[in-house]
Amino acid sequence: MVRREMPVHDSSAGDFGEKVRAYVRRRAEIEGKRLTERQVDELTKSLLDYRRE
């Protein structure tokens, strides 16, 4: 497995999580999909977990 490095962020982990949530929502809007808050939560968690690997 290739480890992907993310750049260091000046913001706290909570701020980064909010940026990921905004990205998920924006991406769904671009693709014309409607997501529930639960789906946004699950996708955000998945992306944050992937980042930690």
mmCIF file as Biopython writes it, N, C-alpha, C and O atoms, coordinates in Angstrom:
data_model
#
loop_
_atom_site.group_PDB
_atom_site.id
_atom_site.type_symbol
_atom_site.label_atom_id
_atom_site.label_alt_id
_atom_site.label_comp_id
_atom_site.label_asym_id
_atom_site.label_entity_id
_atom_site.label_seq_id
_atom_site.pdbx_PDB_ins_code
_atom_site.Cartn_x
_atom_site.Cartn_y
_atom_site.Cartn_z
_atom_site.occupancy
_atom_site.B_iso_or_equiv
_atom_site.auth_seq_id
_atom_site.auth_asym_id
_atom_site.pdbx_PDB_model_num
ATOM 1   N N  . MET A ? 1  ? 0.846   -1.178 0.000   1.0 0.0 1  A 1 
ATOM 2   C CA . MET A ? 1  ? 0.000   0.000  0.000   1.0 0.0 1  A 1 
ATOM 3   C C  . MET A ? 1  ? 0.888   1.238  0.000   1.0 0.0 1  A 1 
ATOM 4   O O  . MET A ? 1  ? 1.878   1.306  0.729   1.0 0.0 1  A 1 
ATOM 5   N N  . VAL A ? 2  ? 0.534   2.182  -0.800  1.0 0.0 2  A 1 
ATOM 6   C CA . VAL A ? 2  ? 1.283   3.430  -0.883  1.0 0.0 2  A 1 
ATOM 7   C C  . VAL A ? 2  ? 0.694   4.411  0.121   1.0 0.0 2  A 1 
ATOM 8   O O  . VAL A ? 2  ? -0.514  4.647  0.137   1.0 0.0 2  A 1 
ATOM 9   N N  . ARG A ? 3  ? 1.541   4.971  0.943   1.0 0.0 3  A 1 
ATOM 10  C CA . ARG A ? 3  ? 1.070   5.963  1.917   1.0 0.0 3  A 1 
ATOM 11  C C  . ARG A ? 3  ? 1.033   7.320  1.236   1.0 0.0 3  A 1 
ATOM 12  O O  . ARG A ? 3  ? 2.026   7.769  0.664   1.0 0.0 3  A 1 
ATOM 13  N N  . ARG A ? 4  ? -0.102  7.957  1.303   1.0 0.0 4  A 1 
ATOM 14  C CA . ARG A ? 4  ? -0.237  9.283  0.694   1.0 0.0 4  A 1 
ATOM 15  C C  . ARG A ? 4  ? -0.064  10.325 1.776   1.0 0.0 4  A 1 
ATOM 16  O O  . ARG A ? 4  ? -0.734  10.288 2.809   1.0 0.0 4  A 1 
ATOM 17  N N  . GLU A ? 5  ? 0.821   11.232 1.532   1.0 0.0 5  A 1 
ATOM 18  C CA . GLU A ? 5  ? 1.092   12.284 2.509   1.0 0.0 5  A 1 
ATOM 19  C C  . GLU A ? 5  ? 0.239   13.501 2.196   1.0 0.0 5  A 1 
ATOM 20  O O  . GLU A ? 5  ? 0.137   13.934 1.048   1.0 0.0 5  A 1 
ATOM 21  N N  . MET A ? 6  ? -0.362  14.033 3.223   1.0 0.0 6  A 1 
ATOM 22  C CA . MET A ? 6  ? -1.136  15.255 3.094   1.0 0.0 6  A 1 
ATOM 23  C C  . MET A ? 6  ? -0.276  16.400 3.607   1.0 0.0 6  A 1 
ATOM 24  O O  . MET A ? 6  ? 0.503   16.217 4.542   1.0 0.0 6  A 1 
ATOM 25  N N  . PRO A ? 7  ? -0.406  17.555 3.017   1.0 0.0 7  A 1 
ATOM 26  C CA . PRO A ? 7  ? 0.372   18.687 3.511   1.0 0.0 7  A 1 
ATOM 27  C C  . PRO A ? 7  ? -0.044  19.053 4.929   1.0 0.0 7  A 1 
ATOM 28  O O  . PRO A ? 7  ? -1.187  18.837 5.333   1.0 0.0 7  A 1 
ATOM 29  N N  . VAL A ? 8  ? 0.880   19.597 5.658   1.0 0.0 8  A 1 
ATOM 30  C CA . VAL A ? 8  ? 0.589   20.034 7.017   1.0 0.0 8  A 1 
ATOM 31  C C  . VAL A ? 8  ? -0.318  21.257 6.940   1.0 0.0 8  A 1 
ATOM 32  O O  . VAL A ? 8  ? -0.081  22.180 6.161   1.0 0.0 8  A 1 
ATOM 33  N N  . HIS A ? 9  ? -1.352  21.240 7.761   1.0 0.0 9  A 1 
ATOM 34  C CA . HIS A ? 9  ? -2.297  22.353 7.775   1.0 0.0 9  A 1 
ATOM 35  C C  . HIS A ? 9  ? -2.086  23.176 9.027   1.0 0.0 9  A 1 
ATOM 36  O O  . HIS A ? 9  ? -1.811  22.634 10.098  1.0 0.0 9  A 1 
ATOM 37  N N  . ASP A ? 10 ? -2.215  24.474 8.893   1.0 0.0 10 A 1 
ATOM 38  C CA . ASP A ? 10 ? -2.106  25.358 10.049  1.0 0.0 10 A 1 
ATOM 39  C C  . ASP A ? 10 ? -3.346  25.267 10.925  1.0 0.0 10 A 1 
ATOM 40  O O  . ASP A ? 10 ? -3.299  25.596 12.110  1.0 0.0 10 A 1 
ATOM 41  N N  . SER A ? 11 ? -4.452  24.821 10.345  1.0 0.0 11 A 1 
ATOM 42  C CA . SER A ? 11 ? -5.701  24.769 11.098  1.0 0.0 11 A 1 
ATOM 43  C C  . SER A ? 11 ? -5.742  23.538 11.996  1.0 0.0 11 A 1 
ATOM 44  O O  . SER A ? 11 ? -4.990  22.584 11.802  1.0 0.0 11 A 1 
ATOM 45  N N  . SER A ? 12 ? -6.616  23.578 12.961  1.0 0.0 12 A 1 
ATOM 46  C CA . SER A ? 12 ? -6.772  22.449 13.874  1.0 0.0 12 A 1 
ATOM 47  C C  . SER A ? 12 ? -7.476  21.299 13.161  1.0 0.0 12 A 1 
ATOM 48  O O  . SER A ? 12 ? -7.984  21.459 12.051  1.0 0.0 12 A 1 
ATOM 49  N N  . ALA A ? 13 ? -7.500  20.149 13.811  1.0 0.0 13 A 1 
ATOM 50  C CA . ALA A ? 13 ? -8.148  18.975 13.223  1.0 0.0 13 A 1 
ATOM 51  C C  . ALA A ? 13 ? -9.635  19.233 12.990  1.0 0.0 13 A 1 
ATOM 52  O O  . ALA A ? 13 ? -10.189 18.772 11.992  1.0 0.0 13 A 1 
ATOM 53  N N  . GLY A ? 14 ? -10.286 19.963 13.895  1.0 0.0 14 A 1 
ATOM 54  C CA . GLY A ? 14 ? -11.707 20.278 13.728  1.0 0.0 14 A 1 
ATOM 55  C C  . GLY A ? 14 ? -11.958 21.132 12.509  1.0 0.0 14 A 1 
ATOM 56  O O  . GLY A ? 14 ? -12.921 20.912 11.774  1.0 0.0 14 A 1 
ATOM 57  N N  . ASP A ? 15 ? -11.089 22.111 12.290  1.0 0.0 15 A 1 
ATOM 58  C CA . ASP A ? 15 ? -11.222 22.963 11.106  1.0 0.0 15 A 1 
ATOM 59  C C  . ASP A ? 15 ? -11.034 22.140 9.838   1.0 0.0 15 A 1 
ATOM 60  O O  . ASP A ? 15 ? -11.748 22.338 8.855   1.0 0.0 15 A 1 
ATOM 61  N N  . PHE A ? 16 ? -10.079 21.221 9.858   1.0 0.0 16 A 1 
ATOM 62  C CA . PHE A ? 16 ? -9.840  20.386 8.688   1.0 0.0 16 A 1 
ATOM 63  C C  . PHE A ? 16 ? -11.054 19.496 8.424   1.0 0.0 16 A 1 
ATOM 64  O O  . PHE A ? 16 ? -11.444 19.293 7.274   1.0 0.0 16 A 1 
ATOM 65  N N  . GLY A ? 17 ? -11.646 18.968 9.491   1.0 0.0 17 A 1 
ATOM 66  C CA . GLY A ? 17 ? -12.851 18.154 9.344   1.0 0.0 17 A 1 
ATOM 67  C C  . GLY A ? 17 ? -13.983 18.939 8.709   1.0 0.0 17 A 1 
ATOM 68  O O  . GLY A ? 17 ? -14.721 18.405 7.881   1.0 0.0 17 A 1 
ATOM 69  N N  . GLU A ? 18 ? -14.127 20.197 9.087   1.0 0.0 18 A 1 
ATOM 70  C CA . GLU A ? 18 ? -15.169 21.042 8.492   1.0 0.0 18 A 1 
ATOM 71  C C  . GLU A ? 18 ? -14.874 21.315 7.020   1.0 0.0 18 A 1 
ATOM 72  O O  . GLU A ? 18 ? -15.794 21.389 6.205   1.0 0.0 18 A 1 
ATOM 73  N N  . LYS A ? 19 ? -13.613 21.462 6.682   1.0 0.0 19 A 1 
ATOM 74  C CA . LYS A ? 19 ? -13.244 21.663 5.274   1.0 0.0 19 A 1 
ATOM 75  C C  . LYS A ? 19 ? -13.567 20.415 4.460   1.0 0.0 19 A 1 
ATOM 76  O O  . LYS A ? 19 ? -14.018 20.516 3.319   1.0 0.0 19 A 1 
ATOM 77  N N  . VAL A ? 20 ? -13.339 19.245 5.039   1.0 0.0 20 A 1 
ATOM 78  C CA . VAL A ? 20 ? -13.662 17.995 4.353   1.0 0.0 20 A 1 
ATOM 79  C C  . VAL A ? 20 ? -15.175 17.892 4.154   1.0 0.0 20 A 1 
ATOM 80  O O  . VAL A ? 20 ? -15.633 17.501 3.081   1.0 0.0 20 A 1 
ATOM 81  N N  . ARG A ? 21 ? -15.955 18.243 5.190   1.0 0.0 21 A 1 
ATOM 82  C CA . ARG A ? 21 ? -17.419 18.212 5.077   1.0 0.0 21 A 1 
ATOM 83  C C  . ARG A ? 21 ? -17.892 19.153 3.966   1.0 0.0 21 A 1 
ATOM 84  O O  . ARG A ? 21 ? -18.778 18.803 3.187   1.0 0.0 21 A 1 
ATOM 85  N N  . ALA A ? 22 ? -17.304 20.334 3.900   1.0 0.0 22 A 1 
ATOM 86  C CA . ALA A ? 22 ? -17.671 21.292 2.853   1.0 0.0 22 A 1 
ATOM 87  C C  . ALA A ? 22 ? -17.318 20.735 1.477   1.0 0.0 22 A 1 
ATOM 88  O O  . ALA A ? 22 ? -18.076 20.909 0.523   1.0 0.0 22 A 1 
ATOM 89  N N  . TYR A ? 23 ? -16.172 20.068 1.374   1.0 0.0 23 A 1 
ATOM 90  C CA . TYR A ? 23 ? -15.763 19.455 0.107   1.0 0.0 23 A 1 
ATOM 91  C C  . TYR A ? 23 ? -16.769 18.382 -0.312  1.0 0.0 23 A 1 
ATOM 92  O O  . TYR A ? 23 ? -17.170 18.327 -1.475  1.0 0.0 23 A 1 
ATOM 93  N N  . VAL A ? 24 ? -17.175 17.532 0.633   1.0 0.0 24 A 1 
ATOM 94  C CA . VAL A ? 24 ? -18.127 16.463 0.330   1.0 0.0 24 A 1 
ATOM 95  C C  . VAL A ? 24 ? -19.438 17.056 -0.177  1.0 0.0 24 A 1 
ATOM 96  O O  . VAL A ? 24 ? -19.993 16.590 -1.171  1.0 0.0 24 A 1 
ATOM 97  N N  . ARG A ? 25 ? -19.926 18.079 0.507   1.0 0.0 25 A 1 
ATOM 98  C CA . ARG A ? 25 ? -21.181 18.723 0.087   1.0 0.0 25 A 1 
ATOM 99  C C  . ARG A ? 25 ? -21.046 19.369 -1.292  1.0 0.0 25 A 1 
ATOM 100 O O  . ARG A ? 25 ? -21.926 19.221 -2.140  1.0 0.0 25 A 1 
ATOM 101 N N  . ARG A ? 26 ? -19.945 20.083 -1.513  1.0 0.0 26 A 1 
ATOM 102 C CA . ARG A ? 26 ? -19.726 20.771 -2.790  1.0 0.0 26 A 1 
ATOM 103 C C  . ARG A ? 26 ? -19.610 19.756 -3.926  1.0 0.0 26 A 1 
ATOM 104 O O  . ARG A ? 26 ? -20.155 19.961 -5.010  1.0 0.0 26 A 1 
ATOM 105 N N  . ARG A ? 27 ? -18.902 18.669 -3.671  1.0 0.0 27 A 1 
ATOM 106 C CA . ARG A ? 27 ? -18.726 17.641 -4.695  1.0 0.0 27 A 1 
ATOM 107 C C  . ARG A ? 27 ? -20.068 16.995 -5.064  1.0 0.0 27 A 1 
ATOM 108 O O  . ARG A ? 27 ? -20.343 16.742 -6.237  1.0 0.0 27 A 1 
ATOM 109 N N  . ALA A ? 28 ? -20.890 16.735 -4.054  1.0 0.0 28 A 1 
ATOM 110 C CA . ALA A ? 28 ? -22.218 16.156 -4.313  1.0 0.0 28 A 1 
ATOM 111 C C  . ALA A ? 28 ? -23.068 17.121 -5.134  1.0 0.0 28 A 1 
ATOM 112 O O  . ALA A ? 28 ? -23.788 16.706 -6.042  1.0 0.0 28 A 1 
ATOM 113 N N  . GLU A ? 29 ? -22.979 18.405 -4.812  1.0 0.0 29 A 1 
ATOM 114 C CA . GLU A ? 29 ? -23.742 19.410 -5.550  1.0 0.0 29 A 1 
ATOM 115 C C  . GLU A ? 29 ? -23.299 19.455 -7.008  1.0 0.0 29 A 1 
ATOM 116 O O  . GLU A ? 29 ? -24.134 19.533 -7.909  1.0 0.0 29 A 1 
ATOM 117 N N  . ILE A ? 30 ? -22.002 19.405 -7.243  1.0 0.0 30 A 1 
ATOM 118 C CA . ILE A ? 30 ? -21.468 19.426 -8.608  1.0 0.0 30 A 1 
ATOM 119 C C  . ILE A ? 30 ? -21.970 18.220 -9.391  1.0 0.0 30 A 1 
ATOM 120 O O  . ILE A ? 30 ? -22.304 18.328 -10.571 1.0 0.0 30 A 1 
ATOM 121 N N  . GLU A ? 31 ? -22.021 17.061 -8.717  1.0 0.0 31 A 1 
ATOM 122 C CA . GLU A ? 31 ? -22.457 15.831 -9.380  1.0 0.0 31 A 1 
ATOM 123 C C  . GLU A ? 31 ? -23.974 15.689 -9.414  1.0 0.0 31 A 1 
ATOM 124 O O  . GLU A ? 31 ? -24.496 14.705 -9.939  1.0 0.0 31 A 1 
ATOM 125 N N  . GLY A ? 32 ? -24.684 16.674 -8.854  1.0 0.0 32 A 1 
ATOM 126 C CA . GLY A ? 32 ? -26.141 16.645 -8.879  1.0 0.0 32 A 1 
ATOM 127 C C  . GLY A ? 32 ? -26.757 15.643 -7.918  1.0 0.0 32 A 1 
ATOM 128 O O  . GLY A ? 32 ? -27.874 15.177 -8.142  1.0 0.0 32 A 1 
ATOM 129 N N  . LYS A ? 33 ? -26.045 15.306 -6.855  1.0 0.0 33 A 1 
ATOM 130 C CA . LYS A ? 33 ? -26.543 14.338 -5.876  1.0 0.0 33 A 1 
ATOM 131 C C  . LYS A ? 33 ? -27.014 15.063 -4.626  1.0 0.0 33 A 1 
ATOM 132 O O  . LYS A ? 33 ? -26.490 16.116 -4.263  1.0 0.0 33 A 1 
ATOM 133 N N  . ARG A ? 34 ? -28.011 14.479 -3.977  1.0 0.0 34 A 1 
ATOM 134 C CA . ARG A ? 34 ? -28.503 15.011 -2.711  1.0 0.0 34 A 1 
ATOM 135 C C  . ARG A ? 34 ? -28.081 14.040 -1.620  1.0 0.0 34 A 1 
ATOM 136 O O  . ARG A ? 34 ? -28.395 12.851 -1.684  1.0 0.0 34 A 1 
ATOM 137 N N  . LEU A ? 35 ? -27.374 14.543 -0.625  1.0 0.0 35 A 1 
ATOM 138 C CA . LEU A ? 35 ? -26.898 13.706 0.468   1.0 0.0 35 A 1 
ATOM 139 C C  . LEU A ? 35 ? -27.606 14.081 1.763   1.0 0.0 35 A 1 
ATOM 140 O O  . LEU A ? 35 ? -27.882 15.252 2.020   1.0 0.0 35 A 1 
ATOM 141 N N  . THR A ? 36 ? -27.893 13.069 2.570   1.0 0.0 36 A 1 
ATOM 142 C CA . THR A ? 36 ? -28.425 13.328 3.902   1.0 0.0 36 A 1 
ATOM 143 C C  . THR A ? 36 ? -27.251 13.677 4.813   1.0 0.0 36 A 1 
ATOM 144 O O  . THR A ? 36 ? -26.095 13.440 4.465   1.0 0.0 36 A 1 
ATOM 145 N N  . GLU A ? 37 ? -27.552 14.236 5.974   1.0 0.0 37 A 1 
ATOM 146 C CA . GLU A ? 37 ? -26.479 14.559 6.925   1.0 0.0 37 A 1 
ATOM 147 C C  . GLU A ? 37 ? -25.732 13.295 7.334   1.0 0.0 37 A 1 
ATOM 148 O O  . GLU A ? 37 ? -24.519 13.323 7.540   1.0 0.0 37 A 1 
ATOM 149 N N  . ARG A ? 38 ? -26.459 12.190 7.450   1.0 0.0 38 A 1 
ATOM 150 C CA . ARG A ? 38 ? -25.814 10.917 7.807   1.0 0.0 38 A 1 
ATOM 151 C C  . ARG A ? 38 ? -24.809 10.504 6.733   1.0 0.0 38 A 1 
ATOM 152 O O  . ARG A ? 38 ? -23.706 10.062 7.056   1.0 0.0 38 A 1 
ATOM 153 N N  . GLN A ? 39 ? -25.179 10.645 5.467   1.0 0.0 39 A 1 
ATOM 154 C CA . GLN A ? 39 ? -24.265 10.305 4.382   1.0 0.0 39 A 1 
ATOM 155 C C  . GLN A ? 39 ? -23.045 11.219 4.395   1.0 0.0 39 A 1 
ATOM 156 O O  . GLN A ? 39 ? -21.922 10.764 4.176   1.0 0.0 39 A 1 
ATOM 157 N N  . VAL A ? 40 ? -23.263 12.504 4.651   1.0 0.0 40 A 1 
ATOM 158 C CA . VAL A ? 40 ? -22.145 13.452 4.731   1.0 0.0 40 A 1 
ATOM 159 C C  . VAL A ? 40 ? -21.220 13.046 5.873   1.0 0.0 40 A 1 
ATOM 160 O O  . VAL A ? 40 ? -19.998 13.059 5.721   1.0 0.0 40 A 1 
ATOM 161 N N  . ASP A ? 41 ? -21.805 12.686 7.020   1.0 0.0 41 A 1 
ATOM 162 C CA . ASP A ? 41 ? -21.004 12.249 8.168   1.0 0.0 41 A 1 
ATOM 163 C C  . ASP A ? 41 ? -20.172 11.017 7.831   1.0 0.0 41 A 1 
ATOM 164 O O  . ASP A ? 41 ? -18.986 10.958 8.156   1.0 0.0 41 A 1 
ATOM 165 N N  . GLU A ? 42 ? -20.793 10.030 7.177   1.0 0.0 42 A 1 
ATOM 166 C CA . GLU A ? 42 ? -20.095 8.790  6.837   1.0 0.0 42 A 1 
ATOM 167 C C  . GLU A ? 42 ? -18.971 9.038  5.836   1.0 0.0 42 A 1 
ATOM 168 O O  . GLU A ? 42 ? -17.873 8.503  5.988   1.0 0.0 42 A 1 
ATOM 169 N N  . LEU A ? 43 ? -19.240 9.842  4.819   1.0 0.0 43 A 1 
ATOM 170 C CA . LEU A ? 43 ? -18.211 10.136 3.822   1.0 0.0 43 A 1 
ATOM 171 C C  . LEU A ? 43 ? -17.067 10.939 4.427   1.0 0.0 43 A 1 
ATOM 172 O O  . LEU A ? 43 ? -15.902 10.699 4.111   1.0 0.0 43 A 1 
ATOM 173 N N  . THR A ? 44 ? -17.393 11.887 5.293   1.0 0.0 44 A 1 
ATOM 174 C CA . THR A ? 44 ? -16.366 12.684 5.965   1.0 0.0 44 A 1 
ATOM 175 C C  . THR A ? 44 ? -15.487 11.788 6.814   1.0 0.0 44 A 1 
ATOM 176 O O  . THR A ? 44 ? -14.262 11.897 6.776   1.0 0.0 44 A 1 
ATOM 177 N N  . LYS A ? 45 ? -16.108 10.897 7.584   1.0 0.0 45 A 1 
ATOM 178 C CA . LYS A ? 45 ? -15.351 9.976  8.432   1.0 0.0 45 A 1 
ATOM 179 C C  . LYS A ? 45 ? -14.438 9.095  7.584   1.0 0.0 45 A 1 
ATOM 180 O O  . LYS A ? 45 ? -13.281 8.874  7.942   1.0 0.0 45 A 1 
ATOM 181 N N  . SER A ? 46 ? -14.950 8.595  6.468   1.0 0.0 46 A 1 
ATOM 182 C CA . SER A ? 46 ? -14.147 7.747  5.583   1.0 0.0 46 A 1 
ATOM 183 C C  . SER A ? 46 ? -12.927 8.494  5.053   1.0 0.0 46 A 1 
ATOM 184 O O  . SER A ? 46 ? -11.821 7.953  5.036   1.0 0.0 46 A 1 
ATOM 185 N N  . LEU A ? 47 ? -13.130 9.732  4.623   1.0 0.0 47 A 1 
ATOM 186 C CA . LEU A ? 47 ? -12.010 10.514 4.101   1.0 0.0 47 A 1 
ATOM 187 C C  . LEU A ? 47 ? -10.985 10.830 5.183   1.0 0.0 47 A 1 
ATOM 188 O O  . LEU A ? 47 ? -9.782  10.782 4.926   1.0 0.0 47 A 1 
ATOM 189 N N  . LEU A ? 48 ? -11.446 11.154 6.391   1.0 0.0 48 A 1 
ATOM 190 C CA . LEU A ? 48 ? -10.519 11.442 7.484   1.0 0.0 48 A 1 
ATOM 191 C C  . LEU A ? 48 ? -9.758  10.185 7.898   1.0 0.0 48 A 1 
ATOM 192 O O  . LEU A ? 48 ? -8.568  10.254 8.203   1.0 0.0 48 A 1 
ATOM 193 N N  . ASP A ? 49 ? -10.441 9.029  7.911   1.0 0.0 49 A 1 
ATOM 194 C CA . ASP A ? 49 ? -9.764  7.765  8.222   1.0 0.0 49 A 1 
ATOM 195 C C  . ASP A ? 49 ? -8.725  7.441  7.155   1.0 0.0 49 A 1 
ATOM 196 O O  . ASP A ? 49 ? -7.622  6.999  7.475   1.0 0.0 49 A 1 
ATOM 197 N N  . TYR A ? 50 ? -9.073  7.660  5.886   1.0 0.0 50 A 1 
ATOM 198 C CA . TYR A ? 50 ? -8.142  7.401  4.784   1.0 0.0 50 A 1 
ATOM 199 C C  . TYR A ? 50 ? -6.905  8.282  4.920   1.0 0.0 50 A 1 
ATOM 200 O O  . TYR A ? 50 ? -5.785  7.844  4.657   1.0 0.0 50 A 1 
ATOM 201 N N  . ARG A ? 51 ? -7.115  9.500  5.324   1.0 0.0 51 A 1 
ATOM 202 C CA . ARG A ? 51 ? -5.995  10.435 5.487   1.0 0.0 51 A 1 
ATOM 203 C C  . ARG A ? 51 ? -5.035  9.963  6.577   1.0 0.0 51 A 1 
ATOM 204 O O  . ARG A ? 51 ? -3.825  10.161 6.473   1.0 0.0 51 A 1 
ATOM 205 N N  . ARG A ? 52 ? -5.578  9.337  7.623   1.0 0.0 52 A 1 
ATOM 206 C CA . ARG A ? 52 ? -4.747  8.877  8.743   1.0 0.0 52 A 1 
ATOM 207 C C  . ARG A ? 52 ? -3.912  7.653  8.404   1.0 0.0 52 A 1 
ATOM 208 O O  . ARG A ? 52 ? -2.911  7.387  9.069   1.0 0.0 52 A 1 
ATOM 209 N N  . GLU A ? 53 ? -4.311  6.893  7.369   1.0 0.0 53 A 1 
ATOM 210 C CA . GLU A ? 53 ? -3.565  5.677  7.001   1.0 0.0 53 A 1 
ATOM 211 C C  . GLU A ? 53 ? -2.177  5.983  6.533   1.0 0.0 53 A 1 
ATOM 212 O O  . GLU A ? 53 ? -1.426  5.070  6.189   1.0 0.0 53 A 1 
#
